Amino acid sequence: WLDSTQEAFTADLCRLFVACNISWTAVNHPYFRTFFARWVPHAILPSRKTLSGHILDQEALRVAEGMRWEVDGRFATGQCDGWKNITRDSLVASMLNVEYVPWLLNPFNVSAVAKTAQNLFEIVCAEIEYCMTYLSTVIVAYCTDAAGDTRAMRDLLRAKFPWIITLDCWAHQ
């Protein structure tokens, strides 16, 4: 079992956990470890902290670099929406659409801040900045739901980026 094989194994294990929505703590479960010791004896299982730490960070970086390569220099539309997760945290996430391919950007936990146009505007501006500088995309339009705070955020967005078309989402009507 070469070091390169072990690295590939841990990266694939991380992807498996994410794709199947498996809790990071499962890797430390005695039966999980017994199963792998029996069926994949050469594999060294990482700890929960390692798997959800630097291995996940490496995978996130790999995905971000892949996205960067795919969207570099292209025109894009952006959108954001909010929802509550299973623990009732308020989240806002943005998405980039480049040539009919959606790319999830950064989700933000906004539970501790007021749901205002200004707070959403700051999140959206940071995402647009990320898209323009890191991803090298040209944002041409931005879509949000039709709520009062998002409508006001679109007004702020138009004032700062007059070339961006701002729309409310027809699916939210």
Secondary structure, 3 states (H helix, E strand, C coil): CCHHHHHHHHHHHHHHHHHCCCCHHHHHCHHHHHHHHHHCCCCCCCCHHHHHHHHHHHHHHHHHHHHHHHHCCCEEEEEEEEEECCCCCEEEEEEEEECCEEEECCCEECCCCCCCHHHHHHHHHHHHHHHHHCCCCEEEEEEECCCHHHHHHHHHHHHHCCCCEEEECHHHC
